[in-house]
């Protein structure tokens, strides 16, 4: 404190004001950048979470879409709906009940051409659909007219909302009826809710149909036109719900506010289901609070550093002035002594008659001159020491002034290089988002040119851990120069995952189990082969294994190989089974390199 007082009151005031101004400017610039970077990082993490959520929903719906198509081919469907054979009805009830347990669907049911449910997976239960008239339901009417339908509504029997996937059985000219699977999304809502974020799915009218906030279901994110509101209420698609406003307001900058005024970061995605849109909302307040905390810490550190530098400069200036004052005092003393010696010498010259006394005075003067010479030497040494000390002080002052100029120009990055503690802190906080990812989007997707290696790597990423846990050897044989192939990447990955998983199951009880994936080119075709050393496939079963619901695995659905063959066929290729060189089965996929538009 005493040093600062000597430094000068006005200099102290200017220093304090300067430090405060620099810290304030730094807080504004760094705070703005910190908030902006925090939002960018949070948005990237939110996009990964949103993609994962949307992928979960798309995959859940996608795995059920194929089932009505498969079920319409069962012979018991016509027997139950057209012939109304009790035996066929009983067998179909059992099939639908087993399929419900295996797939996790809410309910399967079969409706005859007149709109009456004749068979259901819940037949015999208290809430059985059998006997109910569904001819007024849009999905029944549309499936009878067009062949298939997807419709989300509140159930007319259970009162529970869900997605209805319907497929007409038989040709349009002579339909047997309609096969329907109902999917409820309670599991997905619980899964999303466990992440402690807000997620919503809205239909074309902006009505929330799925979400982590149960009180927002069947509310709207935008005002409904009066005529559309009347039409929805008249259709009873959502039962007696009045479709009130959810209180969410979305802005063009990718944010939203709820009824309580809280702001959210919004990620919007379109879903390939009934024109639905998926909204992932993350609260902005914790994100901005963390950024503001980083700004306060960085500003405090900068203030302490600037204060230390100012104190060091003040102490250095005070020390320099003290050295200069000592040097001036020494020079004055030397000059004074020099005058005295000169007077003494003059007196010796004038008093020649007093030689003895003069000689004594001379010796005394000579002794004093020697002392003056020593004092002069001390002055020189002191000046040299001051110069040597001043050089590092000047360098320190120059570096400090340069940092102040960089701060004034807003070149925060270069100043941050000198503040290692700030850099360390900034780099550490920047690294709790990352990675989010992924088995993600699942869906049909448009075909495009994809490197074959990426498809192989994607499939291996999904099943590799299963092989490692099972202790089964997985060999990869990639031919040289594998070309890109025009396919729907996710669908071909699904085929490889199915084949690799089946191969893993086939060698589960085989000592030294081994699976091999081979990829090669054959003219204009790509050949992918999955081989194993398991028990193999009997010659009379090579076509049976591709039939729906045929399975040799405990708990299997029997749909994997059939679906895989359909996917490959959609791309203009073939899937066949042969004898493996390893001793087991070999499932071979042949695909044209240029592909074709999937059906």
Beta strands, then each sheet from edge to edge (+ up, - down):
strand 1: 107-112
strand 2: 117-120
strand 3: 148-154
strand 4: 161-169
strand 5: 177-183
strand 6: 198-202
strand 7: 208-211
strand 8: 249-250
strand 9: 255-257
strand 10: 263-270
strand 11: 277-283
strand 12: 448-451
strand 13: 473-478
strand 14: 484-487
strand 15: 514-522
strand 16: 525-532
strand 17: 574-579
strand 18: 585-592
sheet 1: 2+ 1- 5+ 4- 3+
sheet 2: 7+ 6- 11+ 10- 9+ 8-
sheet 3: 12+ 14-
sheet 4: 13+ 15+ 16- 18+ 17-
end
